[in-house]
Amino acid sequence: MYFFIFATKKTSNMTTDKNKGITIIYNQLNLPQQIDFSDDARLINIYTADSTKKITFVFLDSQSLYSIKTRQ
């Protein structure tokens, strides 16, 4: 049996999902800014003022950093 265990904000955005082990933090534009995983991996998204995603930083652990640029 699979249970959905997650929390939401007032804006109906999912902030945690215990089954997948993720936590999501949203920015002022209501876009996912930071996604934390239970295995210490982390994604950080950077957006422009018009909500265009510019770059994603991927942290696999405290020693590794990768960046992924989006198309322009």
PQR file of N, CA, C, O and H, with PARSE charges and radii, in Angstrom:
ATOM      1  N   MET A   1       0.846  -1.169   0.000 -0.4000 1.5000
ATOM      2  CA  MET A   1       0.000   0.000   0.000 -0.0000 2.0000
ATOM      3  C   MET A   1       0.897   1.239   0.000  0.5500 1.7000
ATOM      4  O   MET A   1       1.898   1.284   0.715 -0.5500 1.4000
ATOM      5  N   TYR A   2       0.543   2.221  -0.786 -0.4000 1.5000
ATOM      6  CA  TYR A   2       1.353   3.422  -0.951 -0.0000 2.0000
ATOM      7  C   TYR A   2       0.543   4.620  -0.466  0.5500 1.7000
ATOM      8  O   TYR A   2      -0.561   4.866  -0.952 -0.5500 1.4000
ATOM      9  H   TYR A   2      -0.271   2.184  -1.367  0.4000 1.0000
ATOM     10  N   PHE A   3       1.087   5.357   0.485 -0.4000 1.5000
ATOM     11  CA  PHE A   3       0.415   6.530   1.023 -0.0000 2.0000
ATOM     12  C   PHE A   3       1.106   7.787   0.535  0.5500 1.7000
ATOM     13  O   PHE A   3       2.332   7.828   0.440 -0.5500 1.4000
ATOM     14  H   PHE A   3       1.984   5.157   0.880  0.4000 1.0000
ATOM     15  N   PHE A   4       0.332   8.804   0.228 -0.4000 1.5000
ATOM     16  CA  PHE A   4       0.886  10.086  -0.156 -0.0000 2.0000
ATOM     17  C   PHE A   4       1.030  10.940   1.100  0.5500 1.7000
ATOM     18  O   PHE A   4       0.039  11.275   1.749 -0.5500 1.4000
ATOM     19  H   PHE A   4      -0.664   8.771   0.306  0.4000 1.0000
ATOM     20  N   ILE A   5       2.254  11.284   1.430 -0.4000 1.5000
ATOM     21  CA  ILE A   5       2.509  12.100   2.605 -0.0000 2.0000
ATOM     22  C   ILE A   5       3.261  13.334   2.124  0.5500 1.7000
ATOM     23  O   ILE A   5       4.458  13.268   1.844 -0.5500 1.4000
ATOM     24  H   ILE A   5       3.058  11.011   0.903  0.4000 1.0000
ATOM     25  N   PHE A   6       2.563  14.451   2.029 -0.4000 1.5000
ATOM     26  CA  PHE A   6       3.202  15.676   1.593 -0.0000 2.0000
ATOM     27  C   PHE A   6       2.516  16.866   2.237  0.5500 1.7000
ATOM     28  O   PHE A   6       1.383  16.782   2.710 -0.5500 1.4000
ATOM     29  H   PHE A   6       1.590  14.505   2.256  0.4000 1.0000
ATOM     30  N   ALA A   7       3.239  17.977   2.241 -0.4000 1.5000
ATOM     31  CA  ALA A   7       2.704  19.215   2.813 -0.0000 2.0000
ATOM     32  C   ALA A   7       2.611  20.263   1.719  0.5500 1.7000
ATOM     33  O   ALA A   7       3.368  20.230   0.749 -0.5500 1.4000
ATOM     34  H   ALA A   7       4.160  18.045   1.857  0.4000 1.0000
ATOM     35  N   THR A   8       1.684  21.189   1.878 -0.4000 1.5000
ATOM     36  CA  THR A   8       1.526  22.259   0.905 -0.0000 2.0000
ATOM     37  C   THR A   8       1.508  23.613   1.604  0.5500 1.7000
ATOM     38  O   THR A   8       1.254  23.713   2.804 -0.5500 1.4000
ATOM     39  H   THR A   8       1.069  21.216   2.666  0.4000 1.0000
ATOM     40  N   LYS A   9       1.789  24.663   0.810 -0.4000 1.5000
ATOM     41  CA  LYS A   9       1.700  26.035   1.307 -0.0000 2.0000
ATOM     42  C   LYS A   9       0.313  26.574   1.000  0.5500 1.7000
ATOM     43  O   LYS A   9      -0.519  25.875   0.422 -0.5500 1.4000
ATOM     44  H   LYS A   9       1.996  24.582  -0.165  0.4000 1.0000
ATOM     45  N   LYS A  10       0.068  27.822   1.391 -0.4000 1.5000
ATOM     46  CA  LYS A  10      -1.201  28.481   1.070 -0.0000 2.0000
ATOM     47  C   LYS A  10      -1.435  28.540  -0.433  0.5500 1.7000
ATOM     48  O   LYS A  10      -2.583  28.535  -0.877 -0.5500 1.4000
ATOM     49  H   LYS A  10       0.744  28.389   1.861  0.4000 1.0000
ATOM     50  N   THR A  11      -0.369  28.595  -1.219 -0.4000 1.5000
ATOM     51  CA  THR A  11      -0.478  28.699  -2.672 -0.0000 2.0000
ATOM     52  C   THR A  11      -0.690  27.354  -3.336  0.5500 1.7000
ATOM     53  O   THR A  11      -0.679  27.269  -4.564 -0.5500 1.4000
ATOM     54  H   THR A  11       0.564  28.599  -0.858  0.4000 1.0000
ATOM     55  N   SER A  12      -0.884  26.292  -2.549 -0.4000 1.5000
ATOM     56  CA  SER A  12      -1.099  24.925  -3.028 -0.0000 2.0000
ATOM     57  C   SER A  12       0.144  24.322  -3.676  0.5500 1.7000
ATOM     58  O   SER A  12       0.034  23.362  -4.440 -0.5500 1.4000
ATOM     59  H   SER A  12      -0.892  26.361  -1.552  0.4000 1.0000
ATOM     60  N   ASN A  13       1.304  24.859  -3.388 -0.4000 1.5000
ATOM     61  CA  ASN A  13       2.549  24.258  -3.872 -0.0000 2.0000
ATOM     62  C   ASN A  13       3.004  23.189  -2.891  0.5500 1.7000
ATOM     63  O   ASN A  13       2.924  23.369  -1.676 -0.5500 1.4000
ATOM     64  H   ASN A  13       1.393  25.638  -2.768  0.4000 1.0000
ATOM     65  N   MET A  14       3.479  22.080  -3.432 -0.4000 1.5000
ATOM     66  CA  MET A  14       4.004  21.027  -2.576 -0.0000 2.0000
ATOM     67  C   MET A  14       5.336  21.483  -1.983  0.5500 1.7000
ATOM     68  O   MET A  14       6.221  21.915  -2.721 -0.5500 1.4000
ATOM     69  H   MET A  14       3.544  21.934  -4.419  0.4000 1.0000
ATOM     70  N   THR A  15       5.490  21.394  -0.674 -0.4000 1.5000
ATOM     71  CA  THR A  15       6.730  21.793  -0.020 -0.0000 2.0000
ATOM     72  C   THR A  15       7.547  20.599   0.450  0.5500 1.7000
ATOM     73  O   THR A  15       8.773  20.692   0.514 -0.5500 1.4000
ATOM     74  H   THR A  15       4.771  21.043  -0.074  0.4000 1.0000
ATOM     75  N   THR A  16       6.911  19.482   0.781 -0.4000 1.5000
ATOM     76  CA  THR A  16       7.631  18.270   1.162 -0.0000 2.0000
ATOM     77  C   THR A  16       6.886  17.046   0.643  0.5500 1.7000
ATOM     78  O   THR A  16       5.660  17.042   0.527 -0.5500 1.4000
ATOM     79  H   THR A  16       5.916  19.407   0.730  0.4000 1.0000
ATOM     80  N   ASP A  17       7.652  16.018   0.338 -0.4000 1.5000
ATOM     81  CA  ASP A  17       7.106  14.713  -0.021 -0.0000 2.0000
ATOM     82  C   ASP A  17       7.959  13.675   0.687  0.5500 1.7000
ATOM     83  O   ASP A  17       9.087  13.405   0.274 -0.5500 1.4000
ATOM     84  H   ASP A  17       8.648  16.021   0.433  0.4000 1.0000
ATOM     85  N   LYS A  18       7.426  13.095   1.749 -0.4000 1.5000
ATOM     86  CA  LYS A  18       8.204  12.162   2.564 -0.0000 2.0000
ATOM     87  C   LYS A  18       8.453  10.841   1.853  0.5500 1.7000
ATOM     88  O   LYS A  18       9.449  10.178   2.143 -0.5500 1.4000
ATOM     89  H   LYS A  18       6.510  13.315   2.084  0.4000 1.0000
ATOM     90  N   ASN A  19       7.585  10.434   0.930 -0.4000 1.5000
ATOM     91  CA  ASN A  19       7.807   9.199   0.180 -0.0000 2.0000
ATOM     92  C   ASN A  19       9.027   9.311  -0.731  0.5500 1.7000
ATOM     93  O   ASN A  19       9.814   8.370  -0.834 -0.5500 1.4000
ATOM     94  H   ASN A  19       6.776  10.972   0.695  0.4000 1.0000
ATOM     95  N   LYS A  20       9.184  10.444  -1.382 -0.4000 1.5000
ATOM     96  CA  LYS A  20      10.327  10.649  -2.271 -0.0000 2.0000
ATOM     97  C   LYS A  20      11.498  11.293  -1.543  0.5500 1.7000
ATOM     98  O   LYS A  20      12.608  11.333  -2.075 -0.5500 1.4000
ATOM     99  H   LYS A  20       8.545  11.209  -1.298  0.4000 1.0000
ATOM    100  N   GLY A  21      11.270  11.795  -0.344 -0.4000 1.5000
ATOM    101  CA  GLY A  21      12.333  12.404   0.439 -0.0000 2.0000
ATOM    102  C   GLY A  21      12.802  13.735  -0.117  0.5500 1.7000
ATOM    103  O   GLY A  21      14.004  13.996  -0.162 -0.5500 1.4000
ATOM    104  H   GLY A  21      10.369  11.762   0.088  0.4000 1.0000
ATOM    105  N   ILE A  22      11.870  14.582  -0.542 -0.4000 1.5000
ATOM    106  CA  ILE A  22      12.245  15.887  -1.089 -0.0000 2.0000
ATOM    107  C   ILE A  22      11.576  17.012  -0.314  0.5500 1.7000
ATOM    108  O   ILE A  22      10.497  16.850   0.257 -0.5500 1.4000
ATOM    109  H   ILE A  22      10.894  14.369  -0.506  0.4000 1.0000
ATOM    110  N   THR A  23      12.252  18.161  -0.312 -0.4000 1.5000
ATOM    111  CA  THR A  23      11.726  19.395   0.250 -0.0000 2.0000
ATOM    112  C   THR A  23      11.923  20.484  -0.795  0.5500 1.7000
ATOM    113  O   THR A  23      13.003  20.592  -1.376 -0.5500 1.4000
ATOM    114  H   THR A  23      13.128  18.293  -0.776  0.4000 1.0000
ATOM    115  N   ILE A  24      10.902  21.286  -1.041 -0.4000 1.5000
ATOM    116  CA  ILE A  24      10.960  22.319  -2.081 -0.0000 2.0000
ATOM    117  C   ILE A  24      10.748  23.687  -1.441  0.5500 1.7000
ATOM    118  O   ILE A  24       9.830  23.883  -0.645 -0.5500 1.4000
ATOM    119  H   ILE A  24      10.025  21.199  -0.569  0.4000 1.0000
ATOM    120  N   ILE A  25      11.620  24.631  -1.810 -0.4000 1.5000
ATOM    121  CA  ILE A  25      11.500  26.027  -1.369 -0.0000 2.0000
ATOM    122  C   ILE A  25      11.216  26.867  -2.614  0.5500 1.7000
ATOM    123  O   ILE A  25      11.895  26.734  -3.632 -0.5500 1.4000
ATOM    124  H   ILE A  25      12.366  24.471  -2.457  0.4000 1.0000
ATOM    125  N   TYR A  26      10.214  27.725  -2.521 -0.4000 1.5000
ATOM    126  CA  TYR A  26       9.798  28.554  -3.657 -0.0000 2.0000
ATOM    127  C   TYR A  26      10.289  29.990  -3.484  0.5500 1.7000
ATOM    128  O   TYR A  26      10.462  30.464  -2.361 -0.5500 1.4000
ATOM    129  H   TYR A  26       9.663  27.834  -1.694  0.4000 1.0000
ATOM    130  N   ASN A  27      10.512  30.678  -4.606 -0.4000 1.5000
ATOM    131  CA  ASN A  27      10.947  32.076  -4.555 -0.0000 2.0000
ATOM    132  C   ASN A  27       9.727  33.003  -4.575  0.5500 1.7000
ATOM    133  O   ASN A  27       8.589  32.543  -4.479 -0.5500 1.4000
ATOM    134  H   ASN A  27      10.371  30.293  -5.518  0.4000 1.0000
ATOM    135  N   GLN A  28       9.976  34.316  -4.700 -0.4000 1.5000
ATOM    136  CA  GLN A  28       8.904  35.310  -4.679 -0.0000 2.0000
ATOM    137  C   GLN A  28       7.989  35.202  -5.899  0.5500 1.7000
ATOM    138  O   GLN A  28       6.841  35.646  -5.858 -0.5500 1.4000
ATOM    139  H   GLN A  28      10.901  34.690  -4.777  0.4000 1.0000
ATOM    140  N   LEU A  29       8.500  34.609  -6.991 -0.4000 1.5000
ATOM    141  CA  LEU A  29       7.700  34.446  -8.196 -0.0000 2.0000
ATOM    142  C   LEU A  29       6.915  33.138  -8.187  0.5500 1.7000
ATOM    143  O   LEU A  29       6.292  32.776  -9.185 -0.5500 1.4000
ATOM    144  H   LEU A  29       9.432  34.249  -7.024  0.4000 1.0000
ATOM    145  N   ASN A  30       6.948  32.426  -7.050 -0.4000 1.5000
ATOM    146  CA  ASN A  30       6.235  31.163  -6.882 -0.0000 2.0000
ATOM    147  C   ASN A  30       6.804  30.056  -7.771  0.5500 1.7000
ATOM    148  O   ASN A  30       6.069  29.186  -8.238 -0.5500 1.4000
ATOM    149  H   ASN A  30       7.455  32.720  -6.240  0.4000 1.0000
ATOM    150  N   LEU A  31       8.115  30.096  -7.999 -0.4000 1.5000
ATOM    151  CA  LEU A  31       8.814  29.086  -8.787 -0.0000 2.0000
ATOM    152  C   LEU A  31       9.749  28.302  -7.868  0.5500 1.7000
ATOM    153  O   LEU A  31      10.247  28.858  -6.889 -0.5500 1.4000
ATOM    154  H   LEU A  31       8.712  30.803  -7.619  0.4000 1.0000
ATOM    155  N   PRO A  32       9.999  27.022  -8.160 -0.5600 1.5000
ATOM    156  CA  PRO A  32      10.873  26.231  -7.283  0.2800 2.0000
ATOM    157  C   PRO A  32      12.314  26.729  -7.333  0.5500 1.7000
ATOM    158  O   PRO A  32      12.981  26.624  -8.362 -0.5500 1.4000
ATOM    159  N   GLN A  33      12.782  27.265  -6.228 -0.4000 1.5000
ATOM    160  CA  GLN A  33      14.128  27.824  -6.158 -0.0000 2.0000
ATOM    161  C   GLN A  33      15.136  26.792  -5.669  0.5500 1.7000
ATOM    162  O   GLN A  33      16.260  26.730  -6.169 -0.5500 1.4000
ATOM    163  H   GLN A  33      12.240  27.350  -5.392  0.4000 1.0000
ATOM    164  N   GLN A  34      14.738  25.986  -4.699 -0.4000 1.5000
ATOM    165  CA  GLN A  34      15.659  25.011  -4.127 -0.0000 2.0000
ATOM    166  C   GLN A  34      14.911  23.711  -3.869  0.5500 1.7000
ATOM    167  O   GLN A  34      13.818  23.710  -3.301 -0.5500 1.4000
ATOM    168  H   GLN A  34      13.826  26.036  -4.293  0.4000 1.0000
ATOM    169  N   ILE A  35      15.517  22.599  -4.295 -0.4000 1.5000
ATOM    170  CA  ILE A  35      14.947  21.280  -4.061 -0.0000 2.0000
ATOM    171  C   ILE A  35      16.000  20.456  -3.332  0.5500 1.7000
ATOM    172  O   ILE A  35      17.085  20.211  -3.858 -0.5500 1.4000
ATOM    173  H   ILE A  35      16.404  22.599  -4.756  0.4000 1.0000
ATOM    174  N   ASP A  36      15.670  20.032  -2.120 -0.4000 1.5000
ATOM    175  CA  ASP A  36      16.573  19.222  -1.303 -0.0000 2.0000
ATOM    176  C   ASP A  36      16.094  17.779  -1.305  0.5500 1.7000
ATOM    177  O   ASP A  36      14.904  17.508  -1.150 -0.5500 1.4000
ATOM    178  H   ASP A  36      14.788  20.231  -1.693  0.4000 1.0000
ATOM    179  N   PHE A  37      17.039  16.851  -1.485 -0.4000 1.5000
ATOM    180  CA  PHE A  37      16.742  15.430  -1.488 -0.0000 2.0000
ATOM    181  C   PHE A  37      17.282  14.796  -0.213  0.5500 1.7000
ATOM    182  O   PHE A  37      18.211  15.321   0.400 -0.5500 1.4000
ATOM    183  H   PHE A  37      18.006  17.072  -1.611  0.4000 1.0000
ATOM    184  N   SER A  38      16.707  13.679   0.181 -0.4000 1.5000
ATOM    185  CA  SER A  38      17.096  13.037   1.434 -0.0000 2.0000
ATOM    186  C   SER A  38      18.520  12.489   1.412  0.5500 1.7000
ATOM    187  O   SER A  38      19.092  12.242   2.474 -0.5500 1.4000
ATOM    188  H   SER A  38      15.952  13.253  -0.318  0.4000 1.0000
ATOM    189  N   ASP A  39      19.110  12.293   0.226 -0.4000 1.5000
ATOM    190  CA  ASP A  39      20.481  11.785   0.138 -0.0000 2.0000
ATOM    191  C   ASP A  39      21.509  12.920   0.073  0.5500 1.7000
ATOM    192  O   ASP A  39      22.624  12.713  -0.404 -0.5500 1.4000
ATOM    193  H   ASP A  39      18.646  12.494  -0.636  0.4000 1.0000
ATOM    194  N   ASP A  40      21.146  14.112   0.545 -0.4000 1.5000
ATOM    195  CA  ASP A  40      21.983  15.312   0.597 -0.0000 2.0000
ATOM    196  C   ASP A  40      22.240  15.949  -0.763  0.5500 1.7000
ATOM    197  O   ASP A  40      23.053  16.869  -0.855 -0.5500 1.4000
ATOM    198  H   ASP A  40      20.239  14.280   0.932  0.4000 1.0000
ATOM    199  N   ALA A  41      21.581  15.497  -1.813 -0.4000 1.5000
ATOM    200  CA  ALA A  41      21.670  16.172  -3.104 -0.0000 2.0000
ATOM    201  C   ALA A  41      20.764  17.403  -3.062  0.5500 1.7000
ATOM    202  O   ALA A  41      19.799  17.449  -2.300 -0.5500 1.4000
ATOM    203  H   ALA A  41      20.920  14.750  -1.738  0.4000 1.0000
ATOM    204  N   ARG A  42      21.088  18.402  -3.893 -0.4000 1.5000
ATOM    205  CA  ARG A  42      20.336  19.658  -3.889 -0.0000 2.0000
ATOM    206  C   ARG A  42      20.353  20.263  -5.289  0.5500 1.7000
ATOM    207  O   ARG A  42      21.378  20.235  -5.970 -0.5500 1.4000
ATOM    208  H   ARG A  42      21.873  18.364  -4.512  0.4000 1.0000
ATOM    209  N   LEU A  43      19.228  20.804  -5.709 -0.4000 1.5000
ATOM    210  CA  LEU A  43      19.119  21.583  -6.944 -0.0000 2.0000
ATOM    211  C   LEU A  43      18.789  23.013  -6.566  0.5500 1.7000
ATOM    212  O   LEU A  43      17.928  23.249  -5.718 -0.5500 1.4000
ATOM    213  H   LEU A  43      18.396  20.827  -5.155  0.4000 1.0000
ATOM    214  N   ILE A  44      19.469  23.974  -7.189 -0.4000 1.5000
ATOM    215  CA  ILE A  44      19.159  25.386  -6.982 -0.0000 2.0000
ATOM    216  C   ILE A  44      18.939  26.013  -8.350  0.5500 1.7000
ATOM    217  O   ILE A  44      19.820  25.973  -9.209 -0.5500 1.4000
ATOM    218  H   ILE A  44      20.168  23.781  -7.877  0.4000 1.0000
ATOM    219  N   ASN A  45      17.761  26.592  -8.548 -0.4000 1.5000
ATOM    220  CA  ASN A  45      17.400  27.231  -9.810 -0.0000 2.0000
ATOM    221  C   ASN A  45      17.511  28.742  -9.675  0.5500 1.7000
ATOM    222  O   ASN A  45      17.115  29.317  -8.660 -0.5500 1.4000
ATOM    223  H   ASN A  45      17.046  26.625  -7.851  0.4000 1.0000
ATOM    224  N   ILE A  46      18.053  29.379 -10.708 -0.4000 1.5000
ATOM    225  CA  ILE A  46      18.162  30.836 -10.770 -0.0000 2.0000
ATOM    226  C   ILE A  46      17.292  31.316 -11.930  0.5500 1.7000
ATOM    227  O   ILE A  46      17.400  30.816 -13.050 -0.5500 1.4000
ATOM    228  H   ILE A  46      18.374  28.912 -11.532  0.4000 1.0000
ATOM    229  N   TYR A  47      16.426  32.297 -11.647 -0.4000 1.5000
ATOM    230  CA  TYR A  47      15.489  32.828 -12.638 -0.0000 2.0000
ATOM    231  C   TYR A  47      15.739  34.311 -12.879  0.5500 1.7000
ATOM    232  O   TYR A  47      16.319  35.000 -12.039 -0.5500 1.4000
ATOM    233  H   TYR A  47      16.338  32.704 -10.738  0.4000 1.0000
ATOM    234  N   THR A  48      15.296  34.791 -14.033 -0.4000 1.5000
ATOM    235  CA  THR A  48      15.291  36.224 -14.303 -0.0000 2.0000
ATOM    236  C   THR A  48      13.989  36.806 -13.756  0.5500 1.7000
ATOM    237  O   THR A  48      13.130  36.069 -13.271 -0.5500 1.4000
ATOM    238  H   THR A  48      14.826  34.232 -14.715  0.4000 1.0000
ATOM    239  N   ALA A  49      13.848  38.123 -13.836 -0.4000 1.5000
ATOM    240  CA  ALA A  49      12.654  38.788 -13.310 -0.0000 2.0000
ATOM    241  C   ALA A  49      11.388  38.411 -14.081  0.5500 1.7000
ATOM    242  O   ALA A  49      10.286  38.527 -13.545 -0.5500 1.4000
ATOM    243  H   ALA A  49      14.546  38.721 -14.229  0.4000 1.0000
ATOM    244  N   ASP A  50      11.532  37.959 -15.337 -0.4000 1.5000
ATOM    245  CA  ASP A  50      10.353  37.563 -16.117 -0.0000 2.0000
ATOM    246  C   ASP A  50      10.083  36.055 -16.039  0.5500 1.7000
ATOM    247  O   ASP A  50       9.396  35.507 -16.901 -0.5500 1.4000
ATOM    248  H   ASP A  50      12.428  37.865 -15.772  0.4000 1.0000
ATOM    249  N   SER A  51      10.616  35.383 -15.018 -0.4000 1.5000
ATOM    250  CA  SER A  51      10.376  33.969 -14.711 -0.0000 2.0000
ATOM    251  C   SER A  51      11.070  32.988 -15.647  0.5500 1.7000
ATOM    252  O   SER A  51      10.689  31.819 -15.704 -0.5500 1.4000
ATOM    253  H   SER A  51      11.174  35.828 -14.318  0.4000 1.0000
ATOM    254  N   THR A  52      12.074  33.440 -16.374 -0.4000 1.5000
ATOM    255  CA  THR A  52      12.832  32.547 -17.242 -0.0000 2.0000
ATOM    256  C   THR A  52      13.954  31.902 -16.441  0.5500 1.7000
ATOM    257  O   THR A  52      14.746  32.591 -15.798 -0.5500 1.4000
ATOM    258  H   THR A  52      12.383  34.390 -16.327  0.4000 1.0000
ATOM    259  N   LYS A  53      14.015  30.573 -16.484 -0.4000 1.5000
ATOM    260  CA  LYS A  53      15.082  29.886 -15.752 -0.0000 2.0000
ATOM    261  C   LYS A  53      16.393  30.072 -16.505  0.5500 1.7000
ATOM    262  O   LYS A  53      16.478  29.777 -17.697 -0.5500 1.4000
ATOM    263  H   LYS A  53      13.372  30.013 -17.006  0.4000 1.0000
ATOM    264  N   LYS A  54      17.422  30.565 -15.803 -0.4000 1.5000
ATOM    265  CA  LYS A  54      18.714  30.823 -16.427 -0.0000 2.0000
ATOM    266  C   LYS A  54      19.718  29.707 -16.200  0.5500 1.7000
ATOM    267  O   LYS A  54      20.434  29.322 -17.124 -0.5500 1.4000
ATOM    268  H   LYS A  54      17.353  30.805 -14.835  0.4000 1.0000
ATOM    269  N   ILE A  55      19.780  29.185 -14.989 -0.4000 1.5000
ATOM    270  CA  ILE A  55      20.772  28.167 -14.676 -0.0000 2.0000
ATOM    271  C   ILE A  55      20.287  27.326 -13.507  0.5500 1.7000
ATOM    272  O   ILE A  55      19.554  27.804 -12.640 -0.5500 1.4000
ATOM    273  H   ILE A  55      19.198  29.497 -14.238  0.4000 1.0000
ATOM    274  N   THR A  56      20.706  26.071 -13.498 -0.4000 1.5000
ATOM    275  CA  THR A  56      20.424  25.162 -12.388 -0.0000 2.0000
ATOM    276  C   THR A  56      21.746  24.658 -11.846  0.5500 1.7000
ATOM    277  O   THR A  56      22.576  24.146 -12.598 -0.5500 1.4000
ATOM    278  H   THR A  56      21.301  25.683 -14.202  0.4000 1.0000
ATOM    279  N   PHE A  57      21.945  24.798 -10.553 -0.4000 1.5000
ATOM    280  CA  PHE A  57      23.124  24.256  -9.889 -0.0000 2.0000
ATOM    281  C   PHE A  57      22.734  22.925  -9.267  0.5500 1.7000
ATOM    282  O   PHE A  57      21.714  22.826  -8.586 -0.5500 1.4000
ATOM    283  H   PHE A  57      21.271  25.213  -9.942  0.4000 1.0000
ATOM    284  N   VAL A  58      23.547  21.904  -9.501 -0.4000 1.5000
ATOM    285  CA  VAL A  58      23.296  20.568  -8.973 -0.0000 2.0000
ATOM    286  C   VAL A  58      24.401  20.230  -7.989  0.5500 1.7000
ATOM    287  O   VAL A  58      25.574  20.166  -8.358 -0.5500 1.4000
ATOM    288  H   VAL A  58      24.376  21.985 -10.054  0.4000 1.0000
ATOM    289  N   PHE A  59      24.028  20.017  -6.749 -0.4000 1.5000
ATOM    290  CA  PHE A  59      24.961  19.600  -5.708 -0.0000 2.0000
ATOM    291  C   PHE A  59      24.665  18.140  -5.392  0.5500 1.7000
ATOM    292  O   PHE A  59      23.610  17.828  -4.841 -0.5500 1.4000
ATOM    293  H   PHE A  59      23.075  20.070  -6.450  0.4000 1.0000
ATOM    294  N   LEU A  60      25.589  17.241  -5.737 -0.4000 1.5000
ATOM    295  CA  LEU A  60      25.376  15.826  -5.445 -0.0000 2.0000
ATOM    296  C   LEU A  60      25.757  15.487  -4.014  0.5500 1.7000
ATOM    297  O   LEU A  60      25.210  14.557  -3.422 -0.5500 1.4000
ATOM    298  H   LEU A  60      26.446  17.495  -6.184  0.4000 1.0000
ATOM    299  N   ASP A  61      26.685  16.235  -3.468 -0.4000 1.5000
ATOM    300  CA  ASP A  61      27.081  16.118  -2.058 -0.0000 2.0000
ATOM    301  C   ASP A  61      27.784  17.419  -1.703  0.5500 1.7000
ATOM    302  O   ASP A  61      27.744  18.371  -2.482 -0.5500 1.4000
ATOM    303  H   ASP A  61      27.129  16.990  -3.950  0.4000 1.0000
ATOM    304  N   SER A  62      28.407  17.475  -0.576 -0.4000 1.5000
ATOM    305  CA  SER A  62      29.040  18.729  -0.155 -0.0000 2.0000
ATOM    306  C   SER A  62      30.289  19.064  -0.964  0.5500 1.7000
ATOM    307  O   SER A  62      30.788  20.186  -0.873 -0.5500 1.4000
ATOM    308  H   SER A  62      28.440  16.701   0.057  0.4000 1.0000
ATOM    309  N   GLN A  63      30.807  18.121  -1.752 -0.4000 1.5000
ATOM    310  CA  GLN A  63      32.044  18.337  -2.517 -0.0000 2.0000
ATOM    311  C   GLN A  63      31.798  18.573  -4.007  0.5500 1.7000
ATOM    312  O   GLN A  63      32.676  19.108  -4.684 -0.5500 1.4000
ATOM    313  H   GLN A  63      30.401  17.210  -1.826  0.4000 1.0000
ATOM    314  N   SER A  64      30.652  18.199  -4.534 -0.4000 1.5000
ATOM    315  CA  SER A  64      30.400  18.234  -5.973 -0.0000 2.0000
ATOM    316  C   SER A  64      29.447  19.357  -6.353  0.5500 1.7000
ATOM    317  O   SER A  64      28.440  19.587  -5.684 -0.5500 1.4000
ATOM    318  H   SER A  64      29.938  17.765  -3.985  0.4000 1.0000
ATOM    319  N   LEU A  65      29.777  20.055  -7.438 -0.4000 1.5000
ATOM    320  CA  LEU A  65      28.910  21.107  -7.964 -0.0000 2.0000
ATOM    321  C   LEU A  65      28.915  21.022  -9.480  0.5500 1.7000
ATOM    322  O   LEU A  65      29.974  21.013 -10.108 -0.5500 1.4000
ATOM    323  H   LEU A  65      30.595  19.868  -7.982  0.4000 1.0000
ATOM    324  N   TYR A  66      27.736  20.960 -10.060 -0.4000 1.5000
ATOM    325  CA  TYR A  66      27.571  20.976 -11.502 -0.0000 2.0000
ATOM    326  C   TYR A  66      26.587  22.084 -11.827  0.5500 1.7000
ATOM    327  O   TYR A  66      25.697  22.385 -11.032 -0.5500 1.4000
ATOM    328  H   TYR A  66      26.875  20.967  -9.550  0.4000 1.0000
ATOM    329  N   SER A  67      26.744  22.686 -12.990 -0.4000 1.5000
ATOM    330  CA  SER A  67      25.779  23.699 -13.408 -0.0000 2.0000
ATOM    331  C   SER A  67      25.236  23.335 -14.774  0.5500 1.7000
ATOM    332  O   SER A  67      25.958  22.827 -15.631 -0.5500 1.4000
ATOM    333  H   SER A  67      27.467  22.441 -13.636  0.4000 1.0000
ATOM    334  N   ILE A  68      23.951  23.602 -14.966 -0.4000 1.5000
ATOM    335  CA  ILE A  68      23.280  23.304 -16.216 -0.0000 2.0000
ATOM    336  C   ILE A  68      22.646  24.593 -16.708  0.5500 1.7000
ATOM    337  O   ILE A  68      21.718  25.109 -16.085 -0.5500 1.4000
ATOM    338  H   ILE A  68      23.364  24.015 -14.270  0.4000 1.0000
ATOM    339  N   LYS A  69      23.141  25.114 -17.817 -0.4000 1.5000
ATOM    340  CA  LYS A  69      22.553  26.320 -18.385 -0.0000 2.0000
ATOM    341  C   LYS A  69      21.379  25.949 -19.265  0.5500 1.7000
ATOM    342  O   LYS A  69      21.411  24.933 -19.959 -0.5500 1.4000
ATOM    343  H   LYS A  69      23.895  24.696 -18.323  0.4000 1.0000
ATOM    344  N   THR A  70      20.346  26.770 -19.240 -0.4000 1.5000
ATOM    345  CA  THR A  70      19.181  26.523 -20.072 -0.0000 2.0000
ATOM    346  C   THR A  70      19.377  27.221 -21.408  0.5500 1.7000
ATOM    347  O   THR A  70      20.208  28.118 -21.551 -0.5500 1.4000
ATOM    348  H   THR A  70      20.320  27.596 -18.676  0.4000 1.0000
ATOM    349  N   ARG A  71      18.589  26.784 -22.377 -0.4000 1.5000
ATOM    350  CA  ARG A  71      18.663  27.406 -23.716 -0.0000 2.0000
ATOM    351  C   ARG A  71      18.133  28.821 -23.661  0.5500 1.7000
ATOM    352  O   ARG A  71      17.272  29.157 -22.849 -0.5500 1.4000
ATOM    353  H   ARG A  71      17.914  26.055 -22.261  0.4000 1.0000
ATOM    354  N   GLN A  72      18.674  29.646 -24.552 -0.4000 1.5000
ATOM    355  CA  GLN A  72      18.211  31.043 -24.600 -0.0000 2.0000
ATOM    356  C   GLN A  72      17.502  31.332 -25.868  0.5500 1.7000
ATOM    357  O   GLN A  72      17.046  32.456 -26.078 -0.5500 1.4000
ATOM    358  H   GLN A  72      19.374  29.374 -25.212  0.4000 1.0000
TER
END
